[in-house]
């Protein structure tokens, strides 16, 4: 339903529902209608003014057609110049008045629609901000953005077009019918019988045109997909490295060609329809002229030339309102579906929120404990099983294990990105579910492998952690993160741009800037999640030099594949299949010949493996072996 509002402004209404729309028609209930109109309620006075403007504008719009009869009968046929000038001037004044009222109505209507979409966007954004990490990992990002943008933009179309279209068309039709019946009921009935017939070719042409529009939209989606893939930073780099520029051009050229052919067919479908429509719309007026003339000539009806002209003009005014109202069911269903999609998101429960009696301690020490924690992203599939450990304030632990063993899941539970299924996680002895979320997350600083930087300056990225930080605070953080020298070398210094997602920086520079940002936040607990992974040895060394002092002075949790990082921790936890299977110091864990020994042999030892032949004392210590001159 992201495109629900597109059909309103076109030449033809989409007077039918697609098969998908028929199968998924929303159930319109009083509760749904009350919920929709709850957004209109704050603007009830403005809506009343819109209604008055529509009524007056509709009446004024039809008045020139009625005055046409006076111009003919009183002015031209009676050769009365004063009457002719008066009615012409009155007709022009009424037309100008209708247009001015129409402008006012359009402004008020647009103002209401914009403010309602403003309210809905704010409400949606605030609601999405409360969603747990599970929501963003399980839902398609494009769908989330569509609800925030296209769907809510469609609401504006509903208010400015669908709702007001119903009112204005209904009022115009009623006024036109009353005026016609007052003139002559016989000719009015002829007009009413003809008007529905006028809609038949309109609906058929609209269906044909929508078929091409639908195919054109699908082709447009394909083109957008190609553009998104090939013109993104990663996509264009991939196409260059694999020499696929010609292939991608040919793919785009083919899709673009299909789009052009569909657009031509769509346009020509409208042209042929206009030929039929122009011919058909002449039938109604001709019948009124014919029947009206017979009544005047043979039956001496109290009809004038002006009366017949007025009836013909009013009949023309009835064409579009009738067609719009006949198709209003389709627009109504699409509008309800649009609101239903938006409300579906609003109704997603907030999984992670403050408890009613949430606690905000005066101070934080940084003691963390996992007590028989069980957790799974899916109810029937546990990722963590009976995990228990304690991290004392001022100490550090390293969590190691094979990929997918649950290491990152453990650290995600500390700032309550997810809630445990069983057991509990405590911070300074208090269950994290009982702590104020803002307080808890201020105490936790995370440096992850996938560093995210905003497309702004170094200063802006740092101030995201602490908006009131002074320049000296930022410099101190940059020095501790071992990146101040790099910043000094930039011509713009702190105001140097980092690029989209930090692409102007190397991996090591991004990581150290991320460390500086967390340092500026000054959390109680530091978490390093693969902070040195996938970096060259020089970058790793610089980051390690930044991390080491933090580990020595702050409560820290380290997830790493590099031995240099692991050795700095006070204790090592070995996780496998969601359980802590080993724990202790490096030397004793190697000596056990268990999971840690296997990880060491396949991953960790590469970090300190000497290039020279022979076995050094460092290697002997790492392997947990005794020196060669001592007995076994």
Residue pairs with C-beta under 8 A, 6 or more apart in sequence:
1 151
1 154
1 334
1 337
1 338
1 341
2 146
2 150
2 151
2 154
3 150
3 154
3 217
4 151
4 154
4 157
4 158
4 334
4 335
4 337
4 338
5 153
5 154
5 155
5 156
5 157
5 158
5 161
5 338
6 157
7 13
7 14
7 210
7 331
7 334
8 157
8 161
8 162
8 165
8 331
9 161
11 209
11 270
12 202
12 205
12 206
12 209
12 210
12 270
12 273
13 202
13 206
13 323
13 324
13 327
13 330
13 331
14 206
14 210
14 327
14 330
15 202
15 203
15 206
15 207
15 326
15 327
15 330
16 203
16 206
16 207
16 210
16 330
17 25
17 330
17 333
18 214
21 333
21 334
21 337
24 337
25 333
25 337
26 32
26 333
26 336
26 337
26 339
26 340
28 336
32 336
32 339
32 340
32 343
35 339
35 343
36 339
39 116
39 119
39 120
40 47
40 112
40 116
40 159
42 119
43 112
43 115
43 116
46 108
46 111
46 112
47 112
49 108
50 105
50 108
50 109
50 112
50 164
51 167
53 101
53 102
53 104
53 105
53 108
54 105
54 164
54 167
54 168
54 171
55 171
56 101
57 98
57 101
57 102
57 105
57 168
58 168
58 171
58 172
58 175
59 171
59 175
60 94
60 95
60 97
60 98
60 101
61 98
61 172
61 317
62 172
62 175
62 176
62 179
62 314
62 317
63 91
63 94
63 98
64 91
64 94
64 95
65 179
65 310
65 313
65 314
65 316
65 317
66 179
66 310
66 314
67 87
67 90
67 91
67 94
68 91
68 306
68 309
68 310
68 313
69 183
69 304
69 306
69 307
69 309
69 310
70 83
70 87
70 306
71 84
71 87
71 88
71 91
71 306
72 304
72 305
72 306
72 309
73 304
73 305
73 306
73 307
74 80
74 83
74 84
74 87
74 306
75 81
75 83
75 84
75 85
75 87
75 88
76 84
77 304
77 305
77 306
105 164
109 159
109 160
109 164
110 160
112 159
113 155
113 156
113 159
113 160
114 156
116 155
116 156
116 159
117 152
117 153
117 155
117 156
120 152
120 155
120 342
121 148
121 152
123 346
124 147
124 148
124 152
124 342
124 345
124 346
125 148
127 345
127 346
127 348
127 350
128 135
128 144
128 148
128 345
130 350
130 352
130 353
131 348
131 350
131 351
132 350
132 351
132 352
132 417
132 418
132 419
133 412
133 417
133 418
134 351
134 377
134 418
135 348
135 351
136 144
137 377
138 377
147 341
147 342
147 345
151 338
151 341
151 342
152 342
154 338
155 338
155 339
155 342
158 335
158 338
158 339
161 331
162 328
162 331
162 332
162 335
165 324
165 328
165 331
166 325
166 328
168 321
169 320
169 321
169 324
169 325
169 328
170 321
170 325
172 317
172 318
172 321
173 318
173 321
173 322
173 325
176 314
176 317
176 318
176 321
177 188
177 192
177 318
179 310
179 314
180 187
180 188
180 191
180 311
180 314
180 315
181 188
183 307
183 310
183 311
183 314
184 292
184 295
184 301
184 303
184 307
184 311
186 291
186 295
187 288
187 291
187 292
187 295
187 308
187 311
188 311
190 287
190 288
190 291
191 284
191 288
191 311
191 314
191 315
191 318
194 283
194 284
194 287
194 315
195 284
195 315
195 318
195 319
195 322
196 322
196 326
197 280
198 280
198 281
198 284
198 319
198 322
198 323
199 322
199 323
199 326
201 273
201 276
201 277
201 280
202 273
202 277
202 323
203 326
203 327
205 269
205 270
205 272
205 273
205 276
205 277
206 327
208 269
208 273
209 266
209 269
209 270
209 273
212 262
212 265
212 266
212 269
213 266
215 262
216 259
216 262
216 263
216 266
219 255
219 258
219 259
219 262
220 259
222 255
223 252
223 255
223 256
223 259
226 248
226 251
226 252
226 255
227 252
228 235
229 235
230 236
230 239
230 248
230 252
233 500
233 503
238 244
239 245
239 247
239 248
281 316
281 319
284 312
284 315
284 316
285 312
285 315
285 316
288 308
288 311
288 312
288 315
289 308
289 312
292 303
292 307
292 308
292 311
293 308
295 301
295 303
296 303
296 304
296 308
351 419
352 416
352 417
352 418
352 419
352 437
353 437
354 436
354 437
355 433
355 434
357 434
358 434
358 435
358 436
358 437
359 430
359 434
359 435
359 436
360 435
360 436
360 439
361 428
361 430
361 435
361 439
364 427
364 428
364 439
364 443
364 524
365 393
365 428
365 524
366 391
366 393
366 394
366 427
366 428
366 443
366 524
366 525
366 554
366 555
367 390
367 391
367 392
367 393
367 426
367 427
367 428
367 429
367 555
368 390
368 391
368 414
368 425
368 426
368 427
368 525
368 555
368 557
369 388
369 389
369 390
369 391
369 425
369 426
369 429
370 387
370 388
370 389
370 390
370 410
370 413
370 423
370 425
371 388
371 423
371 424
371 425
371 426
372 386
372 387
372 388
372 422
372 423
373 384
373 386
373 387
373 388
373 413
373 420
373 422
373 423
373 424
373 425
374 382
374 384
374 385
374 386
374 387
374 420
374 421
374 422
374 423
375 382
375 383
375 384
375 409
375 413
375 418
375 420
375 421
375 422
376 382
376 383
376 384
376 421
377 383
377 418
379 421
382 421
382 578
383 406
383 409
383 578
384 406
384 409
384 410
384 413
384 578
384 579
385 577
385 578
385 579
386 423
386 579
387 406
387 410
387 423
387 575
387 578
387 579
387 580
388 423
388 580
389 397
389 573
389 580
389 583
391 397
391 555
391 557
392 555
393 524
393 555
394 553
394 554
394 555
395 555
395 556
395 570
395 571
396 551
396 554
396 555
396 556
396 557
396 558
396 568
396 569
396 570
396 571
397 556
397 557
397 558
397 569
397 570
397 571
397 572
397 573
398 557
398 558
398 559
398 560
398 565
398 566
398 568
398 569
398 571
398 572
398 573
399 407
399 410
399 411
399 557
399 558
399 559
399 572
399 573
399 575
400 407
400 559
400 560
400 561
400 566
400 572
400 573
400 574
400 575
400 596
400 599
400 604
401 407
401 574
401 575
401 576
401 595
401 599
402 576
402 599
405 575
405 576
405 577
405 578
406 575
406 577
406 578
407 529
407 559
407 575
408 529
408 559
409 418
409 578
410 575
411 446
411 527
411 529
411 557
411 559
412 418
413 419
413 420
413 425
413 432
414 425
414 427
414 432
414 444
414 525
414 527
414 557
415 432
415 440
415 441
415 444
415 446
416 432
416 433
416 437
416 440
416 441
419 433
424 431
424 432
424 433
425 431
425 432
426 432
427 435
427 440
427 443
432 440
442 521
442 523
443 523
443 524
443 525
444 523
444 524
444 525
444 527
445 518
445 519
445 521
445 522
445 523
445 525
445 526
445 527
446 518
446 527
446 529
447 511
447 514
447 515
447 518
447 526
447 527
447 528
447 529
447 531
448 514
448 529
448 530
448 531
449 529
449 530
449 531
449 533
449 534
451 502
451 510
451 511
451 513
451 514
452 501
452 502
453 461
453 498
453 501
453 502
453 505
453 510
453 513
453 514
454 460
454 461
454 464
454 498
455 497
455 498
455 499
455 500
455 501
456 497
456 498
457 492
457 494
457 495
457 496
457 497
457 498
458 487
458 490
458 493
458 494
458 495
458 496
458 498
458 513
459 474
459 494
459 495
461 498
461 513
461 517
462 469
462 474
462 477
462 478
462 494
462 513
462 516
462 517
462 520
463 469
463 474
464 517
465 517
465 518
465 520
465 521
466 473
466 520
466 521
466 522
469 477
469 520
471 494
473 520
474 494
474 516
474 520
475 484
477 516
477 517
477 519
477 520
478 484
478 487
478 513
478 516
480 515
480 516
480 519
480 546
480 549
480 550
481 512
481 513
481 515
481 516
481 519
481 546
482 512
482 542
482 543
482 545
482 546
483 509
483 512
483 513
483 515
483 516
483 542
483 546
486 509
486 512
487 493
487 494
487 496
490 496
497 504
498 504
498 505
498 510
498 513
499 505
502 509
502 510
502 513
505 513
506 539
507 534
507 535
507 539
508 535
508 536
508 538
508 539
508 540
508 542
508 543
509 539
511 531
511 532
511 535
511 539
511 543
512 542
512 543
512 546
515 531
515 543
515 546
515 547
515 550
518 526
519 550
524 554
524 555
525 554
525 555
525 556
525 557
526 550
526 551
526 554
526 555
526 556
526 557
527 556
527 557
527 559
528 547
528 556
528 557
528 558
528 559
528 560
528 565
529 559
530 559
530 560
530 561
531 543
531 547
531 558
531 560
531 565
532 539
532 540
532 543
532 544
532 547
532 560
532 562
532 564
532 565
533 560
533 561
533 562
535 543
540 562
540 564
544 562
544 564
544 565
547 565
547 568
548 568
550 556
551 558
551 568
551 569
552 568
556 569
558 565
558 566
558 568
558 569
560 566
561 603
561 604
562 604
562 607
563 586
563 600
563 604
563 605
563 607
563 608
563 622
564 607
564 608
566 572
566 586
566 604
567 586
571 583
571 584
571 585
572 582
572 583
572 584
572 585
572 586
572 589
572 596
573 580
573 582
573 583
574 580
574 581
574 582
574 583
574 589
574 594
574 595
574 596
574 599
575 581
576 595
581 594
581 595
582 589
582 592
582 594
582 595
582 596
583 589
586 622
586 624
587 621
587 624
588 624
589 596
589 597
590 596
590 597
590 600
590 622
590 623
590 624
591 597
591 624
600 622
605 622
608 618
608 619
608 622
609 619
610 616
610 618
610 619
615 628
617 627
620 626
620 627
620 628
626 632
